[in-house]
Each structure stands twice: as structure tokens, then as C-alpha cells.
């Protein structure tokens, strides 16, 4: 006996892909077929590029930007000399955050020389008429207070994996009392994050917390893992470029509080006195640039 003919059942169409590689391919094909290309098919998005209203809006925006730059000029009472003193860049942060590593990386970037142990102020030529003195701030309250008085720029280092520590807020309070120099944030230990979403969220949280304490829009740099004992070249070059071109306004507090950052120290005690009594009081000469304003004759120093 012959078998009954099978009835053809129509196949249900598969729903179009909503996400993934195939969905992107389909969307790209549709955009190409209607001649849109990579540009968004939204005519209103590009309406402000030409026309009378657009020109007026652009002119208004340009004037607004110019107005924001206007400020009352402050009097600079520092000594007007041919060779100005180098700008002081202080690297501040809690222990173990990577201060010495950052100084070594910056010295390597500017001088192409390796510095094993950064001790004391290090003066580097960063341009034709620009020098900077980099110094590391120890984890001591007195040292922090002195650094807040003399620093032109502060690189405030924060451990990205741990967060803000007590030392960071203590130093910011001292800066507020002593004129508040320029501050830039540096986040380190970001290589400890394995999840990109967590890293992105941490960066955003840190940035907004930083903006709350200093000012909105304050620069924050990110330094990832180490390579040959230093930070990556690209990240260090980006930070060094900002340091090289930064402008500093004269601080009102510094105009009335002169200071000297000692670059060199010499013991000028006569050798005969030391031979007679090794425990005798020594006479010491300190050498350095006067910063802020003039030191008055007979002025007490500490």
C-alpha cells in the first residue's frame, strides 16, 4: 500500500538578534543600505553646525570661555632676578603608595638616567627656562607642614586599591591653612584590579571624592603596574607634560611669608674647635633660594 503524502509544515522564522556580533552586523548592513554609513541617522544632531542661529550660539560660547578666564591679577612680591628659582614639586602620600617610584620614573623621563635612591631635593631641567625641584614628603606631621608652605605643586598620591587614608586629609587641611598650592592627584596600584567594571567604578568614585576636597575639575592621573621598577612610559610622559607646562599664580599667603628650601648644607665650624671638643656646637651654612618675598634683616627663622 502507498504511504500517505506528508503535509508540508511552514518553518517559523527566527526572531532577529537583539545583541551580539550578529546583531551589530545586521544593523551595519541596514545602515549601509540606506546610505547612512557610520554617521548617526539623526538630522537634528548636526543642525547646529551652520546657519545664523548656530553662528550666534558659537560666538556666545566663545565669549563665555573668554570671560571665565578673566581674573584679578595678584601682585608677585618675589625677587625679580634673571635666573628664577626652580618650582618645587612635592610628592606626598602615605607610606607604601609609590612616592619614590614616581620620583625615579620622572627623573628617568627627563634625564634618561637611573636614580636608585632619591634622597633630598632633586633639581631637574625640564625646559629652556624652566627647572623643577622634586622632593619626597616623609610621613611626618612637621615635614608635611613645611612642604605645604614651600611647594608650588603637590602630587597627592593615593593607593587606588586601598582608598583615601588619614594622611591625605591631614595634608589637605595644612594646605588650606598655608595658601593652598596647586594639587594634582595620582592613583597607583591599579593593576590589582582584575575586573574592568570595578576598576572603572573605583576611578569614578575616587575622582568625585577628590573633586569634593579640592575643586571640581582637578586633574587626576592613573598609574598602573610597574615595569622594570618604574611606571609605564606613556603614563609618566603624560604626567611630566602637565608638570612642564603648568602655570603658577602667586599666593597671597606666600607673599607675606618668605621661606628658604635648603638645597645644600655645609659645616663651617673651625677644625681646631672640633679637635678640642668633638661635642662642641657647630656652625652650619644653609644654601637655597628665597621663595615668596624678601627675608627682612634680623628676621627670626625656624
Steps between C-alpha positions, in 0.01 A plus 500: 500500500623851415591729792291816549670817375654707784355846548756782475521695830627861461815576705470777756735791430770553763470834682773750409799516733470775762865511607833345420723485192217397264276784617778754436558351155129524415478860623811594300352343186172691542685828554712435191197424286336831585827690445556602861846346549653548843333836553189495716178532304379797702470825302437710815834397652695702241263796462713741709801481270391775261244775462443838664383361834788255515758774434347717773507206743865423421598867543317510836684186613839647401430819695391295802831310495695827482304650792573199719874555456491859630622542858646771720877488463689440823820682592807281489738623772771244425849620411523599133826337387631377168515136614180424690500226764375159388139409572455258789305183419423304817401132485270434796325184613481226763783243529510228235295693244788537249652846560863395442401301191326804351806722563727238338266478200488881456880531529542224241254676267672840515869405536513147350699393807418242764464622859511220754437684826335846480624687808431869561393761243585408137518790252432415133502714184166447323520777238712784362409733788333266744634289785315303763608367838338167585489399864336216688293592804560261792213364704550756778269780613778762524638413156150518350453847648831622352426349158156667491675837552764471224347277229379656175343175380396199708469152349259340746537123467215267597500120508218407260459153652472631859341845459555830677695487826520732799833653388341627177232701679747628761723640226205661319402678824856634534491622140178691569668682789817584304362652181400178317753433220410321176404135560485212253389150598680178404329160540734201531473120543227480235648174367350317800153533342411201281142603418481798256157603633630523857803698381282747308266543797794552740655765273172689482442485878856615576478784249179641647634464857812687389291775340303542825816575703690717251293643214279361226707415196827437689739283296530136601756269338494121498817289533466125447754223569879521507737410217872461587438675834337809342156605381406465128667755270177631346335572836814669638541708181140621531555608862839660419347703215239649734770587756720662232233739367315581823468866597510613862321805639661692789337401829389776739621302803844450344532870416516572874682184619846458342674164515824331396521140385855391586665323207844468658649502849860567606668467838722811539614435858878562536682162510697607812178526705388155387840352594482646852137403555323266255168578676532877447216698342541508122466795262301399193435683170180424309475583129174540308269733310281750686138433406195719544635844590812660655647384829521805728829578681500349847187298431453193719508171313413148604 
